[in-house]
Amino acid sequence: MQADFGRFTHAVMRAAPDSLAAQALRSGPAELQVDIEAVRREEEQYVSVLEKTLGLRVVRLEADEELPDCVFVEDPAVVCGNTALITRPGFCCYVYLMVKILRNLNDARCMVLSVGGDLKGGCSSAGRVLMETFFVGLSKRTNRRGAEILADTFQDYAVSTVPVLDTLHLKSFCSMAGPGLIAIGSSEAAQKALKTMQQMSDHKYDKLTVPDDLAANCIYMNLPDKGHVLIHCTPEQFPESAKVTHTHTHTHTHTHIYKIPLSLLFDMKHSGCFL
């Protein structure tokens, strides 16, 4: 399974509606606002890197003003191999659209989350696939029943739960930065979660600790023509974290680094579902 870790051919993205700025769910301070024009510029740069630099096929969906959160296309599904577990995120009006797209892209076998299970998909509260393990952040959006259904769906993988108490989801301070490499923030909550992950897993993971929790949210890929790739925020946003990330990952896996400017309240990774 490790050989396929980080292998992607497609990315699904949805354009940001004007309503995102005022109505989208987010965890930042209320007085901070999303600059929608900046978000759209970042989106174009992000797509350019995915398509032109990395060679992924990007499926771009139109914005829906009636659904301010429609950009969060990773939440409705957890995709592994040719199986997609269709979740019940906090906002699920566009779940069926994602089912249709996933089936068209790779003939995915779509399993629907059972009643009583709450789960946010992709790399949010649903967790992180590291080597042969799903780490599931238990939070306001993901419950233990959701984690159990995830385990039943992907029986070749171990599933470990991690309590997430002070933030929206696990990816707020944790991500996968390479095979067997966990990127983790420096806050007390992040380090407590890391300790839980280390205790619950049989595998010994290397760790990449960055000063800023948000900077731990990055995208790792292992692409046939590019090798190891890591996309993370720019040094202008998190200078110390960017320095640590570049030094560690290049030494660890000779990773190619791509820096994308991302709005602090609008996590562009959230708007990409990779498969």
Disulfide bonds with the S-S distance in Angstrom:
none
